[in-house]
């Protein structure tokens, strides 16, 4: 049985002050090389855990789901994402290149966060227990990696 | 071990032009199939399962994940075109086995779980149902070993609670988006990925997901949503993606996936015809 261990990631962002019709959180550099998981987003609840209820009372703002690559089936180096491309290298992008994920959080931002104030965004990874039980520990440990979080609002 | 190779359509340059308009197939909801249609789907899949070469079920399932190379495209604007091409070619080989069949779609937004056609132990005809689970025999043991996983010989599922599937409101919200990049991102990450995680088991991981027969019904639903979105947003195209972008290993470009009519199928809720 694998032990699911992956710490949440929390960042602090300024809330918009002006009216907006739509707000997106854009997560960049999201790793998808390991197990599939749900990334649960909480506002102003840095102590959120996988057992925290998914409701606005607890700051729940939405989720994204990562369809995981499930590890590396190749030999050493097969899953190393090249940092630089050689000129005239027209091969498709490496499959484990990190991805960007947008989550629409308009209602949660308006409801939970006070305009103009700094607020925290915590992402809590959750692997289905049935899944974690049958996967190697390496695939369900430390699965959440995000390079940057942007808050984008639209008038 | 089965090898994946480029598969050009001989003499047609990859352009899917065969077939008269009257041959356009109607892809139906998996819950609306007649007993005869469920049988036909089962017989078609059974036929593909008996073939060990590049017309067979495991060959086509393996294109998505293992054995290496993995060709599937996720987290990119090519997600929808690549999977439309994948379904198209898979359906052609299914049609080789059963000429009356079309890929059905699983409307998970009804929140009623996996359709009976994919869970009942027998087909309406009484034969064992090949849609409940499929063999996984062509993946080299060393590739499973690299993952650290115990090799499996059949697909498994561990579905969650039906209420945790995407809702009709979730689907409506995604269909309301008007920019292709926005639409494909939300469709993939919020709906498609969620269903893969919900089904669990083999469907929950890219390497073996496509071996589960319900994979095809799930992706036909995703393709249907793209078709509905295209219908509502004529001319929206595929954003900044070049239409001549190839979709390996298929001999098809992004541009060639844009019209489902040109690919020979429809998602109309109903159809009727008459001749004088």
Interface residues (C-beta under 8 A of the other chain):
Chain A: X32 X35 X36 X37 X38 X63 X64 X65 X66 X67 X68 X69 X70 X71 X72 X73 X74 X75 X78 X92 X93 X95 X97 X99 X100 X101 X102 X103 X104 X128 X130 X131 X135 X136 X138 X139
Chain B: X65 X66 X68 X70 X72 X74 X75 X76 X143 X144 X146 X147 X148 X149 X158 X160 X173 X182 X185 X186 X189 X190 X192 X193 X194 X196 X197 X200 X201 X204 X205 X206 X207 X208 X209 X248
